[in-house]
Amino acid sequence: MAYVPGVALLAALVVGCSAGADSNANGTDSKAGTPTVTPAPPGKYLTLPAPCRAVPRSTLKDLLPGAAELPGDQQDKVFRGSAAVTYDTDRKVGCSWKADGPNATRSLSIDLERVVSYDPAVSDDDRADTVYAKKEKAAGLSSSATPGPPDEKDKKDKKGEASEGGGKAKDPADGDADATDSAGPSPSGSDNASSGESTGGPPGSSSSPEEALPSRILDNLGDAAFLQDLPKKAGSTAQHHTVSVVFRTSNVVVTVRYAEQPALVTQVPDGKELQEKAQALARKLAETLSE
């Protein structure tokens, strides 16, 4: 009889464990109220292409006309490009090219960033959209303000704002007067933005790129895209002109930069041509990524 209390205690422990197992089996444990987090889907892209081979040689010949006048071995060196320094080629890569011609120097660079979210509740695409949105904001643009092609009313409103605000179609609340304010000082410049006509260009030039070709949101390029027009800086004597096209496709953000530096300060780069060629290359890269 001296061992009865011990037997009773062992029996009680067995009953308690059985009850606990039953409650766990029924899903009624102490953590039953914790919601289950479903991991967000991964991005479409798991790797990045080799950047210096992403642009066809025929395209490079068109974008870098000065290279055509170089000897064969120097042409090959130009077209091979220079790879950007990176420590993880699955996450970020880039390449640049440059060719000096008798009339101008043209340079091209592309950067590709594969965005990965480490938050299981945030998808790679959503994280990439955040990265893209920061670049768009830095350019002084907003896709929410221009969701698509403007209708006639929007065009008239923008023309009125440009006439009253010194050619700026940008929100006056944005105090950063950076290089994306490419509308220029002429009040009438934005009236001819769509037609490409010049109203305030320097003598001898057929167009005024700073006024006719402002930075803007682009349609039908990836999931989101914008063009940033960067003419020469105020007070600079050099007629340097750079165009950047940035777009996002799934979890990859791509930046294309195309620039021209004329040999003479009296020459003005053709901003319209730079924009058209930069956009064409961006669309080719988007198609290549989709393959």
C-alpha positions as CSV (number, residue, x, y, z in Angstrom):
1,M,0.0,0.0,0.0
2,A,3.0,2.4,0.4
3,Y,3.3,2.5,-3.4
4,V,-0.3,3.5,-4.2
5,P,0.3,7.3,-4.2
6,G,3.1,6.8,-6.7
7,V,0.9,4.8,-8.9
8,A,-1.9,7.3,-8.6
9,L,0.5,10.1,-9.6
10,L,1.8,8.2,-12.7
11,A,-1.8,7.6,-13.7
12,A,-2.6,11.3,-13.4
13,L,0.4,12.2,-15.6
14,V,-0.7,9.7,-18.3
15,V,-4.2,11.1,-18.3
16,G,-2.8,14.7,-18.6
17,C,-0.6,13.8,-21.5
18,S,-3.4,12.1,-23.3
19,A,-5.6,15.1,-22.8
20,G,-2.9,17.4,-24.2
21,A,-2.4,15.2,-27.2
22,D,-6.1,15.2,-27.9
23,S,-6.3,19.0,-27.7
24,N,-3.3,19.3,-30.1
25,A,-4.9,16.9,-32.5
26,N,-8.1,19.0,-32.4
27,G,-6.1,22.1,-33.1
28,T,-7.0,23.7,-29.8
29,D,-3.5,24.4,-28.4
30,S,-2.4,27.7,-27.0
31,K,-1.2,28.9,-30.4
32,A,-4.5,28.2,-32.2
33,G,-5.3,31.9,-32.5
34,T,-2.0,32.7,-34.4
35,P,-2.9,33.4,-38.1
36,T,-1.0,31.4,-40.7
37,V,1.1,33.5,-43.1
38,T,1.0,32.3,-46.7
39,P,4.4,33.1,-48.4
40,A,4.1,35.6,-51.2
41,P,4.8,34.2,-54.7
42,P,8.4,34.6,-55.9
43,G,9.3,36.8,-58.8
44,K,9.4,35.6,-62.4
45,Y,13.1,36.1,-62.9
46,L,15.7,34.0,-61.0
47,T,18.7,35.2,-62.9
48,L,19.9,38.1,-65.1
49,P,21.3,38.0,-68.6
50,A,24.9,38.9,-69.4
51,P,24.6,42.7,-69.8
52,C,27.4,43.2,-72.3
53,R,25.8,40.7,-74.6
54,A,22.3,41.9,-74.1
55,V,22.5,44.6,-76.8
56,P,23.0,43.2,-80.4
57,R,26.0,44.5,-82.3
58,S,23.8,45.9,-85.0
59,T,22.0,48.0,-82.4
60,L,25.3,49.2,-81.0
61,K,26.4,50.3,-84.5
62,D,23.3,52.4,-84.7
63,L,23.6,53.9,-81.2
64,L,27.4,54.5,-81.5
65,P,27.9,55.9,-85.0
66,G,31.5,57.1,-84.2
67,A,32.6,53.4,-83.8
68,A,32.1,52.8,-87.6
69,E,35.1,55.0,-88.4
70,L,37.5,53.1,-86.1
71,P,39.8,50.3,-87.1
72,G,38.5,46.8,-86.8
73,D,40.2,45.9,-83.5
74,Q,39.2,49.2,-81.9
75,Q,35.6,48.6,-83.0
76,D,35.6,45.2,-81.4
77,K,36.8,46.8,-78.1
78,V,34.1,49.4,-78.2
79,F,31.3,46.9,-79.0
80,R,32.5,44.5,-76.2
81,G,31.6,47.1,-73.7
82,S,32.8,47.5,-70.1
83,A,31.0,45.4,-67.5
84,A,30.0,47.1,-64.2
85,V,31.7,45.9,-61.0
86,T,29.2,43.8,-59.1
87,Y,29.5,41.2,-56.4
88,D,26.4,39.2,-57.2
89,T,25.6,38.8,-60.9
90,D,22.3,37.2,-60.1
91,R,21.1,40.4,-58.4
92,K,22.6,43.3,-60.2
93,V,24.6,43.7,-63.5
94,G,25.5,46.5,-65.9
95,C,27.5,47.4,-69.0
96,S,28.6,50.6,-70.7
97,W,29.8,51.5,-74.2
98,K,31.4,54.7,-75.5
99,A,32.5,55.9,-79.0
100,D,34.2,59.1,-80.0
101,G,33.2,60.5,-83.4
102,P,34.3,63.5,-85.4
103,N,31.2,65.4,-84.6
104,A,30.2,64.0,-81.2
105,T,30.8,61.4,-78.5
106,R,28.0,59.1,-77.7
107,S,27.8,56.8,-74.6
108,L,25.4,54.1,-73.6
109,S,24.9,52.1,-70.4
110,I,22.4,49.6,-69.1
111,D,21.8,48.4,-65.6
112,L,19.6,45.5,-64.5
113,E,18.6,44.8,-60.9
114,R,16.7,41.7,-59.8
115,V,14.8,42.5,-56.7
116,V,14.2,39.9,-54.0
117,S,11.9,40.4,-51.0
118,Y,13.0,38.9,-47.7
119,D,9.6,39.5,-46.2
120,P,7.4,36.5,-46.7
121,A,4.3,38.7,-46.8
122,V,5.7,40.9,-49.6
123,S,6.2,39.5,-53.1
124,D,9.3,40.1,-55.2
125,D,7.2,42.0,-57.7
126,D,5.8,44.3,-55.0
127,R,9.3,44.9,-53.6
128,A,10.5,45.7,-57.2
129,D,7.6,48.1,-57.7
130,T,8.7,50.0,-54.5
131,V,12.3,50.2,-55.9
132,Y,11.0,51.5,-59.2
133,A,8.6,54.0,-57.6
134,K,11.6,55.5,-55.7
135,K,13.4,56.1,-59.0
136,E,10.3,57.5,-60.6
137,K,9.8,59.9,-57.6
138,A,13.5,60.9,-57.8
139,A,12.9,61.9,-61.5
140,G,10.1,64.2,-60.4
141,L,7.4,62.1,-61.9
142,S,4.3,60.2,-60.7
143,S,2.6,57.4,-62.5
144,S,-0.5,57.8,-60.3
145,A,-0.9,61.3,-61.8
146,T,-0.6,60.1,-65.3
147,P,-2.1,56.6,-65.6
148,G,-2.4,56.7,-69.3
149,P,-2.3,58.8,-72.5
150,P,-3.7,62.3,-71.7
151,D,-7.0,63.2,-73.2
152,E,-7.7,66.5,-74.8
153,K,-8.7,68.1,-71.6
154,D,-5.5,67.0,-69.8
155,K,-3.5,68.4,-72.7
156,K,-5.2,71.8,-72.5
157,D,-4.7,71.9,-68.7
158,K,-1.0,71.1,-69.0
159,K,-0.6,73.8,-71.7
160,G,-2.2,76.3,-69.3
161,E,0.0,75.2,-66.5
162,A,3.1,75.5,-68.7
163,S,2.1,79.1,-69.8
164,E,1.5,80.2,-66.2
165,G,4.4,78.3,-64.6
166,G,7.3,79.0,-66.9
167,G,6.9,75.8,-69.0
168,K,6.9,73.4,-66.0
169,A,4.3,70.7,-66.0
170,K,5.6,69.5,-62.6
171,D,3.8,69.8,-59.4
172,P,4.9,73.1,-57.8
173,A,4.9,71.4,-54.4
174,D,8.0,69.5,-55.5
175,G,10.7,71.9,-54.4
176,D,13.6,70.0,-56.0
177,A,14.4,71.7,-59.3
178,D,16.5,68.9,-60.6
179,A,17.5,68.0,-64.1
180,T,14.2,66.3,-64.8
181,D,12.6,69.8,-65.2
182,S,13.4,69.7,-68.8
183,A,10.7,71.9,-70.0
184,G,13.1,74.9,-70.1
185,P,12.6,78.6,-69.5
186,S,10.4,79.3,-72.5
187,P,6.7,79.5,-71.6
188,S,5.7,78.3,-75.0
189,G,7.9,75.3,-75.1
190,S,5.4,72.7,-73.8
191,D,2.8,73.8,-76.4
192,N,4.8,72.1,-79.1
193,A,5.9,69.1,-77.1
194,S,3.8,66.6,-79.1
195,S,4.7,68.1,-82.5
196,G,8.4,68.5,-81.8
197,E,8.3,72.1,-83.1
198,S,10.8,74.6,-81.8
199,T,9.9,78.0,-80.4
200,G,12.9,79.0,-78.4
201,G,15.9,77.1,-79.7
202,P,19.3,78.7,-80.3
203,P,20.1,80.1,-83.7
204,G,21.0,77.5,-86.3
205,S,19.2,74.6,-84.4
206,S,16.1,73.0,-85.8
207,S,14.6,72.1,-82.5
208,S,15.0,72.8,-78.8
209,P,15.1,69.4,-77.0
210,E,14.9,70.9,-73.5
211,E,11.5,72.4,-74.3
212,A,10.0,69.9,-76.8
213,L,10.8,66.7,-75.1
214,P,10.0,66.7,-71.3
215,S,10.4,63.8,-68.9
216,R,7.3,61.7,-68.8
217,I,5.6,58.4,-67.9
218,L,5.8,55.8,-70.7
219,D,3.0,53.4,-71.7
220,N,3.3,49.8,-73.1
221,L,6.8,49.2,-71.7
222,G,7.1,46.5,-69.1
223,D,4.8,46.8,-66.0
224,A,5.7,50.5,-65.5
225,A,8.2,52.8,-67.2
226,F,9.3,56.5,-67.4
227,L,11.6,58.6,-69.5
228,Q,13.9,61.2,-67.9
229,D,15.3,63.9,-70.2
230,L,18.5,65.5,-68.9
231,P,19.7,68.4,-71.0
232,K,22.8,70.4,-70.2
233,K,23.0,71.9,-66.7
234,A,22.2,75.6,-66.3
235,G,25.2,77.7,-66.8
236,S,27.2,75.0,-68.6
237,T,28.8,75.7,-71.9
238,A,28.9,72.1,-72.9
239,Q,25.9,70.9,-74.9
240,H,25.7,67.5,-73.1
241,H,22.4,65.7,-73.3
242,T,21.4,62.5,-71.5
243,V,18.2,60.4,-71.8
244,S,17.3,57.7,-69.3
245,V,14.6,55.1,-69.7
246,V,13.7,53.1,-66.6
247,F,11.2,50.3,-66.6
248,R,10.1,47.4,-64.4
249,T,9.1,44.0,-65.6
250,S,8.0,41.6,-62.8
251,N,10.9,41.7,-60.2
252,V,13.5,43.2,-62.5
253,V,14.2,47.0,-62.8
254,V,16.1,48.1,-65.9
255,T,17.8,51.5,-66.6
256,V,19.0,52.6,-70.0
257,R,21.1,55.7,-70.3
258,Y,22.0,57.2,-73.7
259,A,24.0,60.4,-74.0
260,E,25.6,62.7,-76.6
261,Q,28.4,65.2,-76.2
262,P,28.9,67.3,-79.4
263,A,32.4,68.2,-80.4
264,L,31.5,71.9,-80.7
265,V,29.7,73.9,-78.0
266,T,27.7,75.5,-80.8
267,Q,26.1,72.2,-81.7
268,V,22.9,71.1,-79.9
269,P,22.2,67.3,-79.5
270,D,19.1,66.0,-81.1
271,G,17.1,65.2,-78.0
272,K,14.3,63.7,-80.0
273,E,16.6,61.2,-81.6
274,L,18.2,60.3,-78.3
275,Q,14.8,59.6,-76.7
276,E,13.6,57.5,-79.6
277,K,16.7,55.3,-79.7
278,A,16.8,54.9,-75.9
279,Q,13.1,53.9,-75.9
280,A,13.7,51.4,-78.8
281,L,16.5,49.8,-76.9
282,A,14.5,49.6,-73.7
283,R,11.7,47.8,-75.6
284,K,14.2,45.3,-77.1
285,L,15.5,44.6,-73.6
286,A,12.0,44.0,-72.3
287,E,11.3,41.6,-75.1
288,T,14.6,39.8,-74.4
289,L,13.7,39.4,-70.8
290,S,10.3,38.0,-71.7
291,E,11.7,35.3,-73.9
